[in-house]
Amino acid sequence: MQQRIAQITIVVKDYNEAIEFYTQKLHFTLLEDTVMSETKRWVVVAPPGSTACTLLLAKAANEAQTAAVGNQTGGRVGFFLYTDNVLRDYQDMVAKGVAVLQEPTKAPYGTVVVFADLYGNRWDLIEPI
């Protein structure tokens, strides 16, 4: 048996502001932006050079989904972005106004920076050992 996680949904308030954040501040690539209906689009982004697991940016469609925006994992780090140069990416994030919650820190598994996306979801940016 072989399986893999191909896509993860992040519930967002607005498609365009989410696309702008991920592509302009985190340098993700916009892989797809297809209109499905008057209120729904299929928006897929991925980190530069990676398509193994992508993010589906899904606009909140009801009250329960709107309440989950920015708190999809109950305040825990829910997303892990690996990098080949954490200090480069950290400095770029700071310059672009990304909310850094923890400065670069050495950990047993590498150097990590904790940051928040535009809605407050917590991410670890990790340069593995």
Secondary structure, DSSP 8 states (H G I E B T S, - for coil): ------EEEEEES-HHHHHHIIIIIS--EEEEEEE-SSS-EEEEEE-TT--SSEEEEEE--SHHHHHHTT-TTTTSEEEEEE-S-HHHHHHHHHHTT-EEEEEEEEETTEEEEEEE-TT--EEEEEEE-
